[in-house]
Structure formats: C-alpha cells, structure tokens
C-alpha cells in the first residue's frame, strides 16, 4: 500500500497512517520518534502535504548537525553585525517556514540553553533574531523528530520537561523495519526497481536466498541501510539476480532457525514469565493458572537464575511425567 511516498502494509504502519490522516488537518504539534532510518522526515512531509498548509513551505533543520554557536542563528536568524561574519541580516528557519511547516529534526540533540528559546517561540509564536530586540510573529506548524527516548532524557535532566510536553501533544512512533513483516521485501523490490533504472543496472530481482536473508536480517540501520546496500549491489553486481553476498549479508549475521523443540521451550519460558508478572510473582497462583504443579514453577525460576534452559512442564500432581 502506498501512502504518499511511503510504502507499507504492516499493522504497525497502518496505525501510523491512520494517525497521520487524523492529525494532518489540524495545527497540533506532533512528535515523531523511531530508530535512525525509519522514515521520520517522510512522515513529517506527509503530514504537511495532507494539511491546509500544503501550499506553504516545508522547512527542515537537523538540530544535531549544526554547531551550537550557529544553531540559534540558523533557527531564528540574525541581524547585520550581530557577530563576526554577519555581513547582512538573514532570516532563520522559523521565518522561512512562515505559513508552512517546520520540522525540528533530531530535537533531542538540542542544547538546553536553546531549548528555552524554542519553548518560548512555540508558546508565543514569535521569534527574536540574534542581535535584535524586536519580536517577529511567525505562523507555522511545528513537527519534532528524534531517535532518542525524550521521556528518559527528561528524567535524566538532559531535556526540558516543559518543552517535552509542549512537543509531545500527539506522538507517532515509527516501527523498525524488523517489526514490519513482509514490508521489508516490498521495500527491497521497490528500491531495486527504482535504482536499477537510475543506475542503468542489468539487475532485475533477488534470488530466493536473498529474499530469505532480507527477511531474517536485523536491519539496524532500517530503510536507510536497506537502500544503501541495494544501491551498492546494483553498482557492483554483474548478474541479473542479487544474492545475499551481493547485499553484504553473511549467514553469521542472521538469527538461527530454531528446531521445533527449541522454539517450544523458548515460548514456554517466555509465557511462564509473562504469567508470573501478571500475578505479581506469586508462584502458587501462577501454577494454578497454568494448570501445572507448583514445583514446576520453582524449577523454572531456579533455571532462570542459573541461566539454564527452561524446564519441561509437569501436569498437576505429576512429579515424573512429561507433557506429550
């Protein structure tokens, strides 16, 4: 399914699309979070394109890529003579985004001193250029994006709590590529088709082994990593179908496929822990809910503490028998 320039049919992405449709028609502030390479700027652009401000400018600034001593000027502008090298007055991104949308990308990297001024600009909808005293009104919609956990940064004192709540009116969490199911294959095929034409490559698809590797690989860099690996493979490969080696995916980077018995044991261990958590750690109640002998839960906890594998579950009252 195509949602503007975004592809995705997984339930997690469908939920993101639904939220975008709901918030786009308003001027409400949106905080977009997610790992690096998950498409935060694309989502911000889609909010802008579906909003009443679509005919206005979409302006983005990466708050972590500009030196701290220049960031205030980039955000709010400066007047002539405000600092060495300021030979003329210049508007900042807030002014350039007037009547449109401003994306504050990597907002979590913003210095604390500037966070105060950002908060004031959001509250008053006015900005003051560096070296000036006059306030300039701005009519903008603000979207913030970050790959950091701002709530944790707030508790640690690295991010202002009042700014966090000002930005986090609506929160859009973008899922990592590894949690998007078959979206990764759809995206891989789309990117290959797109860049094969652009790079004049003879590659036309992926081998079955490559498709399997694409599904199983963790993709720590998400869509950006997928895009870069495909581009590199298209340039270097001299065959019609790309294999795992062309994508730089080694077998030792892929999660092992468990035997059915091992998968059952892993699920069993996770489920016991889940029920224990629901019961506040009460072993007797957990055993009753699971329909097993309480000694099974004790043995499970002993193995958890020792790091051994999960014990086999015994039916109630059975000390020796195993589950069929």
C-alpha positions, 0 to 999 in steps of 0.5 A: 500500500502506498501512502504518499511516498511511503510504502507499507502494509504492516499493522504497525504502519497502518496505525501510523497512517491512520494517525497521520490522516487524523492529525494532518488537518489540524495545527497540533504539534506532533512528535515523531520518534523511531530508530535512525532510518525509519522514515521520520522526515517522510512522515513529517512531509506527509503530514504537511502535504495532507494539511491546509498548509500544503501550499506553504513551505516545508522547512527542515533543520537537523538540530544535531548537525549544526554547531551550537554557536550557529544553531540559534542563528540558523533557527531564528536568524540574525541581524547585520553585525550581530557577530563576526561574519554577519555581513547582512541580516538573514532570516532563520528557519522559523521565518522561512517556514512562515505559513508552512511547516517546520520540522525540528529534526533530531530535537533531542540533540538540542542544547538546553540553553536553546531549548528555552528559546524554542519553548518560548517561540512555540508558546508565543509564536514569535521569534527574536533574531540574534542581535535584535530586540524586536519580536517577529510573529511567525505562523507555522506548524511545528513537527519534532523528530528524534531517535532518542527516548525524550521521556528518559532524557527528561528524567535524566535532566538532559531535556526540558520537561516543559518543552517535552510536553509542549512537543509531545501533544500527539506522538507517532512512533515509527516501527523498525523495519524488523517489526514490519513483516513482509514490508521489508521485501516490498521495500527491497523490490521497490528500491531495486526497481527504482535504482536499477533504472537510475543506475542503468543496472542489468539487475532485475530481482533477488534470488530466493536466498536473498529474499530469505536473508532480507527477511531474517536480517536485523536491519539496524540501520532500517530503510536507510541501510536497506537502500544503501546496500541495494544501491551498492549491489546494483553498482557492483553486481554483474548478474541479473539476480542479487544474492545475499553476498551481493547485499553484504549479508553473511549467514553469521549475521542472521538469527538461527532457525530454531528446531521445533523443540527449541522454539517450544521451550523458548515460548514456554519460558517466555509465557511462564514469565509473562504469567508470573508478572501478571500475578505479581510473582506469586508462584502458587497462583501462577501454577494454578493458572497454568494448570501445572504443579507448583514445583514446576514453577520453582524449577523454572525460576531456579533455571532462570537464575542459573541461566539454564534452559527452561524446564519441561512442564509437569501436569498437576500432581505429576512429579515424573511425567512429561507433557506429550 
